[in-house]
Amino acid sequence: MRALLDHFPGSMHVRDAGLKDADDQKVWEFAKQAGMAIISKDSDFQQRSMLYGQPPKVIWVSLGNCTTAQVERLIRERLDEIAEFSQDEDTAFLIL
């Protein structure tokens, strides 16, 4: 999400990584190899995180049906929590 590059430089949407139509396993492997976290509204990544642990870390946006602007606002409101999660070596999954 380009709108969040001010806080997450180097982040990208799956389409920017050429993974728009990729299955979850390919997205997971890309994030793992790139040292990135996955932010998703897809509960499949929650399940994958519980099964395999990290890396990659997974942030699940549990807003339901919402706009991109609402997701961005939620992430900006929770920046401190996301930073703590990112630094915690033991935690693999965060629900927003």
Secondary structure as GFF3:
##gff-version 3
##sequence-region A 1 96
A	DSSP	three_ten_helix	2	4	.	.	.	ID=ss1
A	DSSP	three_ten_helix	14	17	.	.	.	ID=ss2
A	DSSP	alpha_helix	24	34	.	.	.	ID=ss3
A	DSSP	beta_strand	38	40	.	.	.	ID=ss4
A	DSSP	alpha_helix	43	52	.	.	.	ID=ss5
A	DSSP	beta_strand	58	60	.	.	.	ID=ss6
A	DSSP	alpha_helix	68	77	.	.	.	ID=ss7
A	DSSP	alpha_helix	79	87	.	.	.	ID=ss8
A	DSSP	beta_strand	93	95	.	.	.	ID=ss9
###
